[in-house]
Amino acid sequence: MKFLSMLNALSQVASRYFAIWVLLAAIIGLLHPSTFRGILPHVSLLLGVIMFGMGMTLRVEDFREVLVRPKEVAVGVVAQYTIMPLLAYGIAEAFRLPGEIAVGVVLLGACPGGTASNVITYLAKGDVALSVAMTTASTLISPVMTPLVTLLLAGAWAPVSAGDLFVSIVKIVLFPILLGLVLHLRFEEAVNRWIAVLPLVSVVAIVAVVGAIIGANAGQIISTSQAIFAVVILHNLLVLLLGYGAGSAVGATEAKKRAIAVEVGMQNSGLAAALALAHFNPVAAIPGAIFSVWHNISGPILATWWTRKNEQERRSK
């Protein structure tokens, strides 16, 4: 029991300073590329572990939420697979990005929402239940939507095998999530005892993935760093704004608009990186790796701003 308490404490520290660990991994990978070299072949496995952890945290109520609030979930999911990838395509064209980088940006835009969006939505005083429902829905349909969107938008820069992408996403995302969910349902009491440790596992896995991808492409990142960082940051900020606008367009409450904005703006960048490594040039994984760093900076900043806005509104009443 003492060991479990220690792991829980480590998990809390890992989660609280997640952005710092990711940033440190990126810096180490950039300055000492060989540090994470042995991890690169196992990126897909690590992402599968993260998805397994996500499945372990899901409850039947999360799926029921999708059915209870179909309109709200649909708005977020449709925005996820339209605003993000179309904007990615437009930015890639506008910046005249090299083909490998353009594919990576579009692939990033075509991926489902990331689990970090649920935490940021909570911190931003958004609708957490809606955020979880949107993440669940966009992830479960990702084996179809991500290959389809990538084929339609990235095919101009590189050959895209939608079938191969489908198989990879089923293996990396869908199967681990379903396995985690089944184990949670079958051994609920045991899983609940260890569930607080899962963030620690996810943080370690994501940090390793970011370090490995940054290290593998250190030279390319240094030579094109300004353009890639500008594209990733611009993409993220515009999508957050448009996601909020999508919520406003359908008359959503403030809490729901925040949930939609964060969900649409925070992608499963690890999946984008893993798919890029498996099916395209490794350089295509760079946008996903950089996004992993950036959205863990922009998300908390936005959440803090929204929280302070709430406090100011309360004081003015």
N, C-alpha and C positions, 0 to 999 in steps of 0.2 A: 504494500500500500504506500509506503514511503517512496518507493521507486516511482510509482505512478504519480504521486504528488510532485516529485521532482520534474518528471517529464511534462506535467501540466504547466508548471512554472516556466520551464524552458519554452514550451509552446506559446505561452503568453508573451514572453520576451521576443520570440521570433516573429510573431504576428505584429506586435507593437512597432517594431523597428524594421519591418519588412522592406520598405523602400530603401533603407540604408544598406541592408544586406545585398539587395539586387544591384544597387549602385556600386558597392564595393566589388562585387563579382565582375561587373562590367569593366571597372577600372583595372582590376587584376588581369582579366582576360585580354585587355587592350595592351597593357604594359608587359605582361609575361604570358604570351599566347600558349605556351606549352603547359601551363598549370592545369588546365581543364581538358587537355587533349584526349585523355583516355575516356572521357565521358561522352564525347561526340557520337560514337556509334550506338549509344544507349539512350539517346534523346527521346525516341518514341516510347521506350519502356518507361522512362521516368514520367512522361506525360500520362501514360496509362495508369501509373501509380496515383497521380494527382486526380485523374478522373474516377478511379476506384474510391478514393477518399471522398470525392463529391457524392458518389452513389451511396456511400455509408451514411452521409448526413441527410439524405433525402428521406422524406416521410410520405405516407399516403396522402396526407393533407396537402402537400405541395402539388400533387397531380390533380387533386380535387379543386384546388384554387384555379387551375387552368380552365376547368369546366365551369366553375362558378362565375368567372370573370372573363369570358371568351373575347369580348370586344376590346377590353383594355389590354389583354395579353396579345391579341392579334395586332393592335396598333404598334406595340413595341417590337414584335417579331417581324412584321412587314417593314418597319423602319430599319430594323437590324439588317435585313437582306436587300434593302434598296438604297437607303441613304449612304450607308458606310461604303459599300462596294462601288456605287456610281461616283461618289465623291473621290474615292481612291483612283478610279479610272481617269476622272477629269484632272486631278492633280498630277498624275503620272504623265498625261499628255501635255499639260501646261508647262511642266518643268522639263519636258523632253528627257525623261529618265532613261538610263540604259535599260535594255530589255530585261536583264535578270532582276534589277531592282524594281522595275515596274511590275513584274509578275509578283514579286514579294509584297508590294504595297496592295495590289488588288487581292491577292490571296488573304492578306491580313483583314482586308475589308469584308471578305466573304465568309469569315469564320464566325461562329456563334459568340454570344456574350461570355465573358469570363466570370468565374466565381468571385473574384475580387469586387465585382460590381455590387454584390449583395452587402458587403461590408461597408463600402463607400456610401451606398444608399442609406444604410442605417446611421452612419455618422452625419449624413446630410439631412437627417430628419425626413427622409423620403418614405415611400410605401414599400417596406421591406418584403411583405408577402407578395406584392406584385412583381418586385424585382426577382425574387426566387422563382416565381411562376414563369416569367419571361426567360430567365436563364435556362430553366428546365426545358421549356418548349423549344427554344432556339437550338439548344444542344441536341435534343432528340431528333429534330428534323435536319440537323447538319449533314448527315451522310448523303442526303439528296440535294439540299440547297447549296452547300459549299462547293461541291464539284460542278453543279449546274452553273452557278454564278461565275465561278472561275473560268469555266469553258467559254462562256459568253463574252466575258470581259478581258481575260488575259490571253486568249487564243491568238491575238494579234502579235504578241511578242514571243510566244513559245508554244510548242505542241502541248496540248492538255489532254490527258486521258481521264475523263470523268469516271470511268469504271474503276481504274486503279485508285483514284482518290476516294471513291466510295468505300472500297475494301479497306483502305488504310484507316479511314475515319471510324468505320465499324469496329476495327480491331483496337484502335487507340482510344476511342471515346465511348461508343455505344456499349460494347461488351463489358469493359471495366465498370461503367456506371451501373449497368443492370446487375452485374455480379455483386457490387457493393450494396445495392438496394436489396437484393435477395438475402444477403448475409444479415443486413440490418433487420429485415423482417423475421428471419429465422432465429437469430440470436440477439434479439433486441436488448436484453439486459446486459449482456457482455459487451456489446458494441457501445452502449451508452456510457459504460465505465471508461472506455478508451477513446471516446469520440473527441475529447478535448485535446488529445495528442495529435490528431490529424493535421491541424494547421502547421505543426512543426515539420511533419513529413512533407507537406506541400511546399513549404518555404524552402527547405533544403533542396527539393527536386527542382523548383523553379530557379533558384540561385545557381544550381549546377548547370542547368540548361542555358541560362543567359551567359554564364562565364564561358561555356564550351563554344557557343555560336559566335560570341564576340571574339574569342581567341582564335577561332578558325578563320575569321575574316578580318583580323586586325589590320592588315595592310590595306585592304580595300576600304575599310571604314575610315582610316586616317586620311587616305587620299581623297575621299569623297564625303567626309564627315559633315561639312556644312550643309550640303544639299540634302543628304539623307535625314539629318536631324530636323532641318526646316520642313521637309515634307511630312515627317511623322508628327511633329508638333502641330503644324497647320491642320493636318488631317484630323487629329484628335480634337482640337479646339473647335473646328467648324462642325464636326459631327455632334459634339456635346450641345452646341448651340441649336443645330437643326433638330436634334432629338427632343430638346425642350420645346422647340417650335411645333413639332409633330404632336406633342401632348397638348399644347395650347390650341392647335387646330381642331382637336376633337373635344374641346371643353373639359379637359381633365383638371382635377384639383391640383394645387401646388405640390402636394406630396407625391402624387402620381406623375406629374411632369418631371419632377426630379428623378424619380425612379426610371422613367423612360429615357431621359437624357443620359444618365449614368450607364444604363444597360446598353444603349446603342453606342456610347462612346468608349466603353471598355471591353475590348475584344479578348478572346482566348488566344492571346499572342503566342503562347507556347505551342498550340496546335498549328498555327500558321508556320512557325519555325520548323516544327517536325515534318510537316507536309512538304515544305520547301526543300528540306534536306533529302527527303525520300524520293521526290518526284521531279525536282528542278535543280538548277545550279545552286550550290551551297550559298552563293552570294544572295540568292533570293530569300534566305533566312534572316538577313540583316535587319530589314524593317521590323520583323516580329520581335527580334531580340531587343532592338532599341525601344520599341513600343512597350515592352515589358518593364523597361526602366522608367520611361516617361510617364505612362499612365499611373504609375504608383507615386508620381510626384503631383501630376495635375489633379488626380482624383481627390487626395486629401486636401489640397489647396481649395478646390471647389467646395468640398464638404464643409470646411472651416468657414468659408465665406457665407455659405447658406445658413450655417448655424448662427453666425454673428448677425445675419440679417433677421433671423427669427427673434433673437434677443432684442435687437433694436426696435422691432415692431411691437414686441410685448411692452417695452419701456414707454413707447410713445402712446400706448392706449391709456 
